[in-house]
Amino acid sequence: MDEFLRMLELEDSLPSTTSAQREANQHRRKMYLNINRERSVPSPTVNNNFGVELLMKRLEDPDYRMSVRTLLEE
């Protein structure tokens, strides 16, 4: 299982997790799975959708902020 999905499950299992947080985690889980499913489909073109890349990083880390330095390192 993916580490990100495992983290969401662990957070949901905590007694202090609110129902709103569980719903947010469910939404994150669905978005993450949908994006990963789209990427696994072979495509004749190169996927360079910058918006999708930012969304993936924000789903994995809600505090993620884009910086030029990280773009140049990748």
A tleap script that builds the chain and sets N, CA, C and O, in Angstrom:
source leaprc.protein.ff14SB
mol = sequence {
  NMET ASP GLU PHE LEU ARG MET LEU GLU LEU
  GLU ASP SER LEU PRO SER THR THR SER ALA
  GLN ARG GLU ALA ASN GLN HIE ARG ARG LYS
  MET TYR LEU ASN ILE ASN ARG GLU ARG SER
  VAL PRO SER PRO THR VAL ASN ASN ASN PHE
  GLY VAL GLU LEU LEU MET LYS ARG LEU GLU
  ASP PRO ASP TYR ARG MET SER VAL ARG THR
  LEU LEU GLU CGLU
}
set mol.1.N position { 0.849 -1.190 0.000 }
set mol.1.CA position { 0.000 0.000 0.000 }
set mol.1.C position { 0.890 1.248 0.000 }
set mol.1.O position { 1.968 1.264 0.595 }
set mol.2.N position { 0.428 2.244 -0.654 }
set mol.2.CA position { 1.157 3.505 -0.760 }
set mol.2.C position { 1.283 4.160 0.618 }
set mol.2.O position { 0.360 4.100 1.430 }
set mol.3.N position { 2.422 4.777 0.867 }
set mol.3.CA position { 2.676 5.409 2.168 }
set mol.3.C position { 1.674 6.528 2.464 }
set mol.3.O position { 1.233 6.684 3.603 }
set mol.4.N position { 1.320 7.299 1.445 }
set mol.4.CA position { 0.365 8.392 1.634 }
set mol.4.C position { -1.007 7.858 2.049 }
set mol.4.O position { -1.636 8.407 2.953 }
set mol.5.N position { -1.475 6.791 1.395 }
set mol.5.CA position { -2.769 6.199 1.742 }
set mol.5.C position { -2.729 5.586 3.138 }
set mol.5.O position { -3.700 5.671 3.889 }
set mol.6.N position { -1.611 4.972 3.477 }
set mol.6.CA position { -1.461 4.387 4.818 }
set mol.6.C position { -1.516 5.480 5.889 }
set mol.6.O position { -2.126 5.297 6.943 }
set mol.7.N position { -0.874 6.616 5.607 }
set mol.7.CA position { -0.889 7.729 6.552 }
set mol.7.C position { -2.317 8.224 6.784 }
set mol.7.O position { -2.702 8.513 7.917 }
set mol.8.N position { -3.104 8.321 5.701 }
set mol.8.CA position { -4.491 8.768 5.843 }
set mol.8.C position { -5.307 7.785 6.679 }
set mol.8.O position { -6.125 8.196 7.502 }
set mol.9.N position { -5.085 6.491 6.468 }
set mol.9.CA position { -5.805 5.487 7.253 }
set mol.9.C position { -5.435 5.572 8.729 }
set mol.9.O position { -6.297 5.470 9.602 }
set mol.10.N position { -4.153 5.758 9.000 }
set mol.10.CA position { -3.720 5.879 10.395 }
set mol.10.C position { -4.318 7.116 11.053 }
set mol.10.O position { -4.735 7.070 12.210 }
set mol.11.N position { -4.359 8.214 10.317 }
set mol.11.CA position { -4.946 9.436 10.866 }
set mol.11.C position { -6.440 9.249 11.133 }
set mol.11.O position { -6.954 9.718 12.148 }
set mol.12.N position { -7.133 8.567 10.227 }
set mol.12.CA position { -8.561 8.309 10.415 }
set mol.12.C position { -8.830 7.427 11.626 }
set mol.12.O position { -9.880 7.544 12.257 }
set mol.13.N position { -7.889 6.543 11.956 }
set mol.13.CA position { -8.103 5.625 13.069 }
set mol.13.C position { -7.854 6.268 14.437 }
set mol.13.O position { -8.198 5.684 15.465 }
set mol.14.N position { -7.260 7.460 14.458 }
set mol.14.CA position { -7.019 8.134 15.739 }
set mol.14.C position { -8.345 8.582 16.355 }
set mol.14.O position { -9.226 9.059 15.640 }
set mol.15.N position { -8.495 8.434 17.667 }
set mol.15.CA position { -9.756 8.863 18.296 }
set mol.15.C position { -9.967 10.376 18.250 }
set mol.15.O position { -11.105 10.836 18.337 }
set mol.16.N position { -8.904 11.148 18.116 }
set mol.16.CA position { -9.031 12.610 18.113 }
set mol.16.C position { -9.374 13.177 16.736 }
set mol.16.O position { -9.584 14.383 16.606 }
set mol.17.N position { -9.434 12.336 15.715 }
set mol.17.CA position { -9.732 12.807 14.363 }
set mol.17.C position { -11.213 13.141 14.252 }
set mol.17.O position { -12.071 12.319 14.572 }
set mol.18.N position { -11.503 14.349 13.797 }
set mol.18.CA position { -12.895 14.790 13.672 }
set mol.18.C position { -13.522 14.221 12.405 }
set mol.18.O position { -12.828 13.744 11.507 }
set mol.19.N position { -14.841 14.283 12.354 }
set mol.19.CA position { -15.536 13.780 11.166 }
set mol.19.C position { -15.195 14.631 9.943 }
set mol.19.O position { -15.121 14.112 8.829 }
set mol.20.N position { -14.987 15.932 10.142 }
set mol.20.CA position { -14.604 16.800 9.025 }
set mol.20.C position { -13.239 16.392 8.472 }
set mol.20.O position { -13.037 16.390 7.257 }
set mol.21.N position { -12.310 16.050 9.352 }
set mol.21.CA position { -10.989 15.612 8.905 }
set mol.21.C position { -11.077 14.274 8.178 }
set mol.21.O position { -10.371 14.049 7.195 }
set mol.22.N position { -11.948 13.384 8.665 }
set mol.22.CA position { -12.136 12.099 7.978 }
set mol.22.C position { -12.686 12.313 6.572 }
set mol.22.O position { -12.260 11.650 5.626 }
set mol.23.N position { -13.634 13.242 6.436 }
set mol.23.CA position { -14.192 13.544 5.112 }
set mol.23.C position { -13.120 14.144 4.203 }
set mol.23.O position { -13.045 13.807 3.021 }
set mol.24.N position { -12.293 15.031 4.753 }
set mol.24.CA position { -11.209 15.626 3.964 }
set mol.24.C position { -10.220 14.550 3.525 }
set mol.24.O position { -9.743 14.562 2.390 }
set mol.25.N position { -9.915 13.624 4.426 }
set mol.25.CA position { -9.003 12.532 4.076 }
set mol.25.C position { -9.603 11.634 3.002 }
set mol.25.O position { -8.891 11.149 2.123 }
set mol.26.N position { -10.904 11.413 3.073 }
set mol.26.CA position { -11.567 10.601 2.055 }
set mol.26.C position { -11.465 11.287 0.688 }
set mol.26.O position { -11.215 10.634 -0.325 }
set mol.27.N position { -11.659 12.595 0.671 }
set mol.27.CA position { -11.538 13.348 -0.579 }
set mol.27.C position { -10.104 13.280 -1.112 }
set mol.27.O position { -9.893 13.061 -2.305 }
set mol.28.N position { -9.129 13.465 -0.234 }
set mol.28.CA position { -7.725 13.371 -0.646 }
set mol.28.C position { -7.417 11.998 -1.230 }
set mol.28.O position { -6.736 11.875 -2.248 }
set mol.29.N position { -7.938 10.963 -0.561 }
set mol.29.CA position { -7.706 9.592 -1.016 }
set mol.29.C position { -8.260 9.389 -2.429 }
set mol.29.O position { -7.590 8.817 -3.288 }
set mol.30.N position { -9.497 9.864 -2.664 }
set mol.30.CA position { -10.121 9.720 -3.986 }
set mol.30.C position { -9.334 10.477 -5.049 }
set mol.30.O position { -9.088 9.948 -6.133 }
set mol.31.N position { -8.937 11.710 -4.745 }
set mol.31.CA position { -8.183 12.508 -5.711 }
set mol.31.C position { -6.837 11.850 -6.025 }
set mol.31.O position { -6.427 11.781 -7.183 }
set mol.32.N position { -6.165 11.375 -4.996 }
set mol.32.CA position { -4.861 10.738 -5.170 }
set mol.32.C position { -4.978 9.495 -6.051 }
set mol.32.O position { -4.169 9.288 -6.956 }
set mol.33.N position { -5.993 8.669 -5.779 }
set mol.33.CA position { -6.185 7.458 -6.576 }
set mol.33.C position { -6.562 7.786 -8.014 }
set mol.33.O position { -6.092 7.127 -8.942 }
set mol.34.N position { -7.403 8.792 -8.210 }
set mol.34.CA position { -7.785 9.178 -9.570 }
set mol.34.C position { -6.590 9.680 -10.365 }
set mol.34.O position { -6.425 9.324 -11.532 }
set mol.35.N position { -5.762 10.498 -9.747 }
set mol.35.CA position { -4.601 11.038 -10.454 }
set mol.35.C position { -3.602 9.935 -10.761 }
set mol.35.O position { -3.036 9.898 -11.854 }
set mol.36.N position { -3.380 9.039 -9.811 }
set mol.36.CA position { -2.441 7.945 -10.061 }
set mol.36.C position { -2.970 6.989 -11.119 }
set mol.36.O position { -2.192 6.444 -11.902 }
set mol.37.N position { -4.270 6.781 -11.153 }
set mol.37.CA position { -4.857 5.906 -12.162 }
set mol.37.C position { -4.669 6.526 -13.547 }
set mol.37.O position { -4.346 5.819 -14.502 }
set mol.38.N position { -4.867 7.834 -13.661 }
set mol.38.CA position { -4.680 8.511 -14.941 }
set mol.38.C position { -3.236 8.397 -15.412 }
set mol.38.O position { -2.994 8.261 -16.612 }
set mol.39.N position { -2.295 8.448 -14.517 }
set mol.39.CA position { -0.883 8.382 -14.887 }
set mol.39.C position { -0.480 6.982 -15.320 }
set mol.39.O position { 0.447 6.829 -16.115 }
set mol.40.N position { -1.155 5.957 -14.815 }
set mol.40.CA position { -0.769 4.598 -15.150 }
set mol.40.C position { -1.220 4.199 -16.548 }
set mol.40.O position { -0.755 3.192 -17.082 }
set mol.41.N position { -2.109 4.966 -17.143 }
set mol.41.CA position { -2.571 4.671 -18.498 }
set mol.41.C position { -1.507 5.138 -19.485 }
set mol.41.O position { -1.095 6.297 -19.445 }
set mol.42.N position { -1.057 4.253 -20.368 }
set mol.42.CA position { -0.035 4.675 -21.334 }
set mol.42.C position { -0.568 5.748 -22.272 }
set mol.42.O position { -1.715 5.700 -22.716 }
set mol.43.N position { 0.276 6.697 -22.555 }
set mol.43.CA position { -0.129 7.819 -23.386 }
set mol.43.C position { 0.956 8.096 -24.418 }
set mol.43.O position { 2.144 8.023 -24.102 }
set mol.44.N position { 0.564 8.412 -25.640 }
set mol.44.CA position { 1.578 8.705 -26.655 }
set mol.44.C position { 2.255 10.058 -26.450 }
set mol.44.O position { 3.312 10.316 -27.026 }
set mol.45.N position { 1.657 10.920 -25.637 }
set mol.45.CA position { 2.235 12.235 -25.396 }
set mol.45.C position { 2.883 12.283 -24.022 }
set mol.45.O position { 2.579 11.465 -23.153 }
set mol.46.N position { 3.763 13.232 -23.834 }
set mol.46.CA position { 4.422 13.424 -22.548 }
set mol.46.C position { 3.494 14.230 -21.653 }
set mol.46.O position { 2.960 15.262 -22.061 }
set mol.47.N position { 3.307 13.748 -20.421 }
set mol.47.CA position { 2.444 14.451 -19.477 }
set mol.47.C position { 3.259 15.549 -18.800 }
set mol.47.O position { 4.079 15.271 -17.926 }
set mol.48.N position { 3.036 16.769 -19.197 }
set mol.48.CA position { 3.737 17.893 -18.583 }
set mol.48.C position { 2.737 18.898 -18.030 }
set mol.48.O position { 2.957 20.107 -18.095 }
set mol.49.N position { 1.652 18.394 -17.493 }
set mol.49.CA position { 0.613 19.244 -16.949 }
set mol.49.C position { 1.072 19.780 -15.591 }
set mol.49.O position { 1.036 19.067 -14.589 }
set mol.50.N position { 1.495 21.020 -15.572 }
set mol.50.CA position { 2.048 21.633 -14.368 }
set mol.50.C position { 1.021 21.683 -13.234 }
set mol.50.O position { 1.371 21.477 -12.072 }
set mol.51.N position { -0.237 21.954 -13.567 }
set mol.51.CA position { -1.283 22.015 -12.552 }
set mol.51.C position { -1.481 20.693 -11.846 }
set mol.51.O position { -1.686 20.665 -10.632 }
set mol.52.N position { -1.423 19.596 -12.582 }
set mol.52.CA position { -1.577 18.268 -11.983 }
set mol.52.C position { -0.400 17.969 -11.068 }
set mol.52.O position { -0.579 17.403 -9.990 }
set mol.53.N position { 0.794 18.342 -11.488 }
set mol.53.CA position { 1.969 18.124 -10.648 }
set mol.53.C position { 1.845 18.878 -9.320 }
set mol.53.O position { 2.154 18.329 -8.262 }
set mol.54.N position { 1.397 20.119 -9.377 }
set mol.54.CA position { 1.215 20.894 -8.143 }
set mol.54.C position { 0.137 20.275 -7.267 }
set mol.54.O position { 0.290 20.205 -6.047 }
set mol.55.N position { -0.953 19.827 -7.883 }
set mol.55.CA position { -2.029 19.194 -7.117 }
set mol.55.C position { -1.529 17.944 -6.416 }
set mol.55.O position { -1.856 17.721 -5.250 }
set mol.56.N position { -0.744 17.127 -7.100 }
set mol.56.CA position { -0.201 15.917 -6.485 }
set mol.56.C position { 0.663 16.259 -5.275 }
set mol.56.O position { 0.573 15.610 -4.232 }
set mol.57.N position { 1.492 17.275 -5.423 }
set mol.57.CA position { 2.358 17.655 -4.305 }
set mol.57.C position { 1.542 18.209 -3.143 }
set mol.57.O position { 1.877 17.964 -1.984 }
set mol.58.N position { 0.478 18.950 -3.436 }
set mol.58.CA position { -0.372 19.493 -2.375 }
set mol.58.C position { -1.183 18.392 -1.699 }
set mol.58.O position { -1.451 18.480 -0.501 }
set mol.59.N position { -1.580 17.357 -2.441 }
set mol.59.CA position { -2.294 16.237 -1.834 }
set mol.59.C position { -1.383 15.467 -0.893 }
set mol.59.O position { -1.811 15.041 0.180 }
set mol.60.N position { -0.134 15.287 -1.290 }
set mol.60.CA position { 0.816 14.575 -0.451 }
set mol.60.C position { 1.234 15.399 0.758 }
set mol.60.O position { 1.454 14.851 1.839 }
set mol.61.N position { 1.345 16.703 0.585 }
set mol.61.CA position { 1.763 17.591 1.670 }
set mol.61.C position { 0.946 18.877 1.583 }
set mol.61.O position { 1.250 19.741 0.760 }
set mol.62.N position { -0.096 19.021 2.426 }
set mol.62.CA position { -0.953 20.209 2.354 }
set mol.62.C position { -0.205 21.523 2.575 }
set mol.62.O position { -0.686 22.576 2.156 }
set mol.63.N position { 0.956 21.484 3.221 }
set mol.63.CA position { 1.731 22.696 3.478 }
set mol.63.C position { 2.717 23.009 2.354 }
set mol.63.O position { 3.499 23.953 2.465 }
set mol.64.N position { 2.690 22.232 1.283 }
set mol.64.CA position { 3.634 22.423 0.174 }
set mol.64.C position { 3.433 23.783 -0.475 }
set mol.64.O position { 2.307 24.196 -0.753 }
set mol.65.N position { 4.539 24.468 -0.712 }
set mol.65.CA position { 4.522 25.729 -1.446 }
set mol.65.C position { 5.539 25.616 -2.573 }
set mol.65.O position { 6.670 25.183 -2.355 }
set mol.66.N position { 5.140 26.000 -3.756 }
set mol.66.CA position { 6.032 25.917 -4.899 }
set mol.66.C position { 7.167 26.928 -4.753 }
set mol.66.O position { 6.957 28.065 -4.330 }
set mol.67.N position { 8.363 26.492 -5.108 }
set mol.67.CA position { 9.492 27.414 -5.141 }
set mol.67.C position { 10.317 27.116 -6.390 }
set mol.67.O position { 10.346 25.984 -6.872 }
set mol.68.N position { 10.972 28.127 -6.896 }
set mol.68.CA position { 11.784 27.973 -8.100 }
set mol.68.C position { 12.917 26.993 -7.850 }
set mol.68.O position { 13.278 26.222 -8.740 }
set mol.69.N position { 13.476 27.012 -6.659 }
set mol.69.CA position { 14.591 26.122 -6.335 }
set mol.69.C position { 14.183 24.657 -6.474 }
set mol.69.O position { 14.928 23.867 -7.055 }
set mol.70.N position { 13.013 24.279 -5.952 }
set mol.70.CA position { 12.589 22.882 -6.072 }
set mol.70.C position { 12.292 22.520 -7.521 }
set mol.70.O position { 12.515 21.381 -7.930 }
set mol.71.N position { 11.796 23.466 -8.296 }
set mol.71.CA position { 11.544 23.184 -9.709 }
set mol.71.C position { 12.848 22.930 -10.456 }
set mol.71.O position { 12.909 22.058 -11.323 }
set mol.72.N position { 13.890 23.688 -10.124 }
set mol.72.CA position { 15.170 23.514 -10.796 }
set mol.72.C position { 15.862 22.225 -10.378 }
set mol.72.O position { 16.610 21.642 -11.162 }
set mol.73.N position { 15.620 21.771 -9.141 }
set mol.73.CA position { 16.242 20.541 -8.660 }
set mol.73.C position { 15.614 19.314 -9.291 }
set mol.73.O position { 16.269 18.278 -9.404 }
set mol.74.N position { 14.362 19.407 -9.704 }
set mol.74.CA position { 13.674 18.246 -10.279 }
set mol.74.C position { 13.959 18.101 -11.690 }
set mol.74.O position { 13.459 17.174 -12.328 }
savepdb mol mol.pdb
quit
